[in-house]
């Protein structure tokens, strides 16, 4: 860092504030007080910001009056005098933020070296490394603003052709949720409904073509791979748990393990991890999609916080993390006990914090419908997309095969029939759809041999008919 140039940048920005209050709002949106490394200059900036917040005029006299002392007035007048114009402040703001970031990075490195010298443990070093990553990954405030002209130019400069969204492996889910990157997607359910199995089935499919990381806060590596192999091979989960495996089942498991081993999925035993730990992992390994199971178990450095305050802060940090790093975040959440006799969850049922509802781009609830007249009603599940900033809200029906940890999409589309001579829209009966779609029938399919794209996007899940 050029110290002389940085010092000039500090003075020029302050001189622009003192000489031309019209640019104050933009300057305050672009730089912060901690970008000023010299304490006298930082004090002038903070005094000017306080005047601006109070709706008072900014000038050498008023700023010095807020600071107190003749020396402050002398310094303010000197800075204003040596600043000939405020037109160049954006260039100096960029120099200031770059210099401040480098200075903070050097400070973090010095602390890391000191920790190494004193023989501190790995956790202390990791905390310093995370602080360094945070400093270097901070967004430049000047880049937050876009004019309408710039936005229109960006829109028209998009590459031609069809936009590529995340393929979820279920064609109806593809028609509802459009994810490209930076999305915060919440999957919520009550315990024992199957949200973890559903999330892992999505993760297994997505990992065929994209880098996926699964952060598991409550399921260890052995249980995770057991359940994934069950879903991949159609070998009963109970048989895998007790390792009661015959030759035919072993053949299926070997094939499933070979396919799974070629995927781009990473598992992380996340017990005890904070959002900062997750950020450090994402920065290092660059996944495209992350699955977090679940938000209520993410640790916070301040253990004095209540559960509500902890989850609120965690949710806000996840929002920033996904946007800054450009990853798709699938975050699992639990529900509070549903009130009344209803079985369909609502946004207010999200457990721990209402901030999750505010932050998420998509909120989807997985629940058991109770209006099914069937010998085995427990196998039916409905995914209710209650919030969707970019796509379509609605319901998607599934069958859940618990023995094999597998979800199968049901074809329960709305159909138009005549009732008393009038066209009426009805939804196909879920029981009838299930009879037409036996989830226990498996066969191998080469997706390249299927000529219809709408079936091809069904992927692995389309193999089970």
N, C-alpha and C positions, 0 to 999 in steps of 0.2 A: 504494500500500500504506500502510495506517495503521500507522506504526511503533510507536505506543504499544500498539495492540491486538495486534500481532505479538509484542512483548516480553512482554505478559501471557500470550499463548498459550504461549510457551516456558516461562515460569515455572510456569504451571498444569499443563502436562504433566509437568514434572520434579517438581513437588510431589505430583502424583498417584502417580508412581512411588515417591517416598520415603515417602509416608504410607500407600499401599495397594498393597503388592506383588502383590495378587491380580490387578490389572489390567495387570501388567507384560507378560505374554505378548501381549495384544492390542495394547498400545501399540507393542511392538517390531515387530509385524507391520504396523503402520499407518504409522509414521514411521521415518525413517532419520537417521543422525547428520548428514548434510549438509543436512538440513532446518533445522538450528539454525544461524542466521547468527552468533550471538554465541559466541565461542570458549570462554568459561567455561561456558556452558550446554551446548555441544557436548561438552566434556570430562566434565561430570557424566553426560550421557546415555551416553557411551561407557564410562565406569566402571561404571554400572549395568548396561549390556548385558553387560560382561565378567563381572560377578558372576552375572548370570542364566545365562550360558552355562556357568559353572562350578558351577551348582547352589547358590550361596550366597545368603544373605538380602540384600535391598536395604533399606538404612536410611541416614540421614544419616551415621552413624558409619562404616559399612562402605564406603559410596561414597567418603567423604573419605579413609578409609584406603587405598583403591585408588588415589586420586589423589595423596595425599601432601600434607602441609602444613596448618597451622592455618587458613589463609585458606580452603581448600576446605571444611573442616568448618564454619566460620562461615557461608559462603555456602549450604551445603546446609541448615543449620538455619534460616536466614532464609527460604529458599524453602519449606521444609516448613511453617513457621509461618504464612506468608501465604496458604496454599492451604487453604481451609476444607473442601472436599469434592472427591472424585475423580469424582463422578457426571457431571460435565460435560466430561470429557476428550475424548470423541469430537468435540464441537463445536469445541473448541480445536485438536484435531489437524487438522481441515479448514482452519481459519484458518492454522495453521502451514504446511501443505503448499502452500496457495495463495500465501501470502506468499513462501515459499522459491522456488516456481516463477517468480513475478514477478521476484524479485531475480536469479535465474539468467538469466532472459530479458533483464533490463536489462544484466547483465554481458556477455551475448553481443552485444547491440546496441552497447554501448560499444566492444567489441573490433572490431566491423564498422566503426564510424565511424573508429576509429583506423587500421584497415587501409586504408580509403578515403583518409584523410588522408595516409598514407605512400605511397600509390600501389601497394599490393600487387596481385599478379595476381589473375585471376578465380578460380583454384583456392583461394587462401587465403580469399577472400570466400565461396566456396561452402562451404568447411569450417565457417566461422562460421555461415552460414545453416543448415547441417544441424544444428549444435549447438543453434541456437535452436529448430528444429523438434522436435528430440529432447526438449528441456526442456518445450515446450508440449504435447507429445503423450504425456507420461508418464502412466501410469494411477495413479489415487489408490489407495494401498494399502488404504484402508478399504472400497473397492468390490469387493475381491476376495472378501470373505466373504459367503456367502448362507446363511440358515437354511433348514431343510427347509420351513418354512411359506412363505418367500418363493419358493423354487423351485417348490413346488406351485401357488402363486398365479400365477406366471409361466407355468407349463404350461397352466393352465386359462384363462388370458387370451389365449391364441393366437387369431388370427383363424380363424373357421370356414371350411371349404372345403378343397380339395385343396392341399397344400403344393407349392410350385414349386421344382423342382431344376433344375440346369443341364442343358440339352439338348445332348448330345454329338454328335448327328447320326447315331449308330448306335443302333438300338433295344436291342440286347443290352448295349451299354455303359451305356445309360440304366438298365437293369435291375440293373446291378452297382454303379455308382458314383453316390452321391447327394451332390451338392455344392450348398450354399446360399451359402457364403461362409466365409472363414477357413481353408479346407482347404489342406493342403500335400500335393500329389500328385506323386509321382516316376515318371517314365517312363524306364526304363533299357534299354539294349541294347548289344551289341557294335558296333564300327564297321561301316558299310555295310549294316546291316540295314534301315534306313529310319525310324529313330525321329524324325529331324528332319522328314521328309516327313509322317509320321503326325501329329506335333504341329502342323505348319503346316496340315494339312488340318482338324484339329479347330479350330484358331484361326480359320481362314477361315470355317468354318461358324458358330461361336459368335458371331463379330463381326457377323453379320447382325442380331442382336438385342441384343448386349451390348458394352460398351466393352472392347476387348482390346488389350493392349500386348505386343508381341513384343520381348524383349531378346535380340538375337543377338550372341554373343561370337565367332563364327567365320565367319559368312556375311555378306558385304556386301550392300548394298541391291540392287544389280543382280542378283546371283545369287538373292537372295530373291524378287524380283518375277518373275524368269524362271521359277523353279520353281512359284510360285503361279499364274502365268498358264498354265503347262503343265497343272496340275491342274484349273484352272477351265475351260479351253477344249478339252482333249483334243487339243491340237497337240503333236507330239513335242518332247520337251525338246531333242534334238539339233538339230532344225530351228530352234528358237528361239535356241539358243546360237550357231549359225552364221548366223542370220537368213536361212535358206533358206526363205522364206515365199511361198506362192502366194496367189492371190486368195481362194480358199475358206478357207485357213487365216487370212488376215488378217481376214476377216469374223468368224470365230470369236473371234479375239483381241480385236477391237474390242468385241464383245458382252461377252466375259468381263471386259475392262478396265472397261467401263461398270458392270457388276454389282459388281465388286470395289471400284470407286471409291465406291460408295454404302454400303460396309460401315463398321463402327466400329472398324477395326483401325489401330493405330499401330505403326510399326517404329522401333526404337531401335538404332543402332549402338553396342553396349555394350562394345566393346573398352576395357579399362582401368578399367571401372566397379567400384565396391565395393558392398556391401550398403547402405551409407549413401547412395550415389548413387542406387541403385534406390529407396530409401525417399523421398528428396527428390522424385524424379519422381512416385511414386505419390501423395504428399501434394499435389503441385501439380495433376496431371491427373486423379486419381481414377478409374483404370480399375477394372473389376469383375473382370477375369480377366487374369493376367499369365502369359506363357510365357517361361521362361528357358532358353536354349540355350548353354552348359550349366553346371552348378554348379562343375565343376572349373576353369573359366576365370574365375570371379569373383575379382577382386583383393582383397587385404587390405592394410590400412595398415602392418602389421608384416611386412615382407618377410623377416624372419629366421625366420619360422615354417616348419616342415616342411609338406609337402603335406597330411599327415594332420591336423596341428593347424589348418592354414588352413581346410580344408574342414569340419572339425568346428565351428570357430567360425562359419563362414559358414552352415552348416546351422542352428545354434541361432538365429542372428540372423534367418534367413528365417522360422523358426517364429514368432518374436515379431512380425516385420513383418506376416505374413499375418493373424495374429490381431488385432493392434492396428488394422490398416487395414481389416479385413473383406473382403479380396480372396481369390479362389481362385488359388492358385499352382500352375502346372504346370511342374515343374522337371525338365529332362533330365539324365541321368547316364550315365556309361559303366560298363561292367562289367570286372572283372578277367578274365583268361583262365580259361575254365572248366576244371575239373579232371576227370580221367578221360575216359570216353567219353560222358558225358552231354551233351545239347544243351539241356536245360531249366534255366534259371538258378535260383539260390536267393538268398535274402536276403543270405547271406554273400558273394555275388559282387559286391555293390556296391563300386565302386572308391573308393579314397582314404580313406573313413572309415565306420566302423560307426555313427556318429552319424546318418547319413542314414536308416538303417533305423529308428532309435529315434524320430526326430523326425517322420517322414512319417506322414500319415494313411492314405495309399494308396501302395503300391509295385506298379507294373505292369512286367512284362518283355516286350519284343517280341523274338521269336526265330524262326529258321527251323527248322521241324520236319524231322527227317531220315527219318521213317518214311513218306514219300510215294512211292508207285510211280506216277510220272507222267513224261511226256516232258519237262516243264519244271517240276521240283520246286522250283526256285529262286523261283517266284512265290508260294509259300505262306508265310504268316506266322501265328504264333499270339501273341496277347496273353494272358499269364499274370498274373492279378491275385493276387499272393502275399500281400499284406497289405491289409486293408481294415477300418478301425476302425468304419465306419458301414454298409457295404454287404455285398456278397457276393464271396467269392473264387471263382476259377474261370478257365476258359479261353474265349477267343473267337477263332474262326478267321477269317482274312482272305485275300484275294488281293491281291498288290501288283503293280501295273503300273508298273514302273520308268520306262518310256518316257514315261509321263504323270504320274508322281509321285502315283498315286492308289491308295487302299485301298478294297476292296469287301468288305463283311461277308459271310461264308459262312453258309448255313443248315445248320449241323451239330448240330442239337439232338439230345438223347438221345431215343431211341425204344424202345418196348417190343415185342419180338417173342417168338414161342414157339420155344424150343430144346429138343428132346426132350420136348415137352409142357409145359415150364415157361416162365413169362414171364421174359424176360431183357432187361435194359436195355443197349442198344448205342448208340454214337454214330455218326451218319450219316457215311459215308466222305467225306473231304474232296475226293478226286478226283471222286467222283460229284456232290458239291455244286457243284464248280467247273464240271463239264460242263453242269449245269442253269443256270448263272449266268455267262454270257459277259461279262467285264468290259469288252470293247471295243465293246459295243452301247450307243449313247447315244440318248436322245431327250429332248425338252423336256417338262417336266411342270409344270402349275399345281397346286401342292399343295392349294389350296383346293377343287379339283375331286375330290380323293380322299376318299371318304366314310368311310374307316376310320382312326380316330385312330392305331392302331398303325403304319400306313403313313405317316401324316403326320409323325410324329416322326422318321422316317428322313431327312426334309429333303433337302438337296442330294445326299447320298450314295445316296438311294433312286432318284435319276434314272438311275443307271448300273446296268443290269440285265443 
